[in-house]
Amino acid sequence: MPALRQIALNNNAGAFVDILATIFPSRYDLMEDEASATQGLQTKSPLDNFATVNTFSFGSEPLQIPNYATYDHFRKLWGMPAQGSAGAFNFRAADKILSARSNGASGTTIRFIEYE
């Protein structure tokens, strides 16, 4: 079952906002929310260990990030949600699956959907 979140992002001079897995996602979509003026997005992905900044101007289509390895008979995941309780011996923090911020001088909001 998909998990939908709206996430507020910093402006282009601010820090990147880390987006963590809340389910076991094999793909995810993101789109700038059109409720206010759109700015475009700057993102970093785990494909290159969050090294390169990718810039996307506004568009009415969502950015779809599939894991192409999922198309074989094994299900590959982008990450895992937090496991256990904080402070417990078996605690495991959630995996970062994307870092993003606005491409403009003001912040923005994205709709982020994770799919199992």
Secondary structure, DSSP 8 states (H G I E B T S, - for coil): --EEEEEEE--TTS--EEEE-SS--SEEEEEE-TTS----EEEE-GGGTT-S-EEE---SS-EEEE-GGGGSSS---S----BS-TTSTT-B---EEEEEEESSSS-EEEEEEEE-
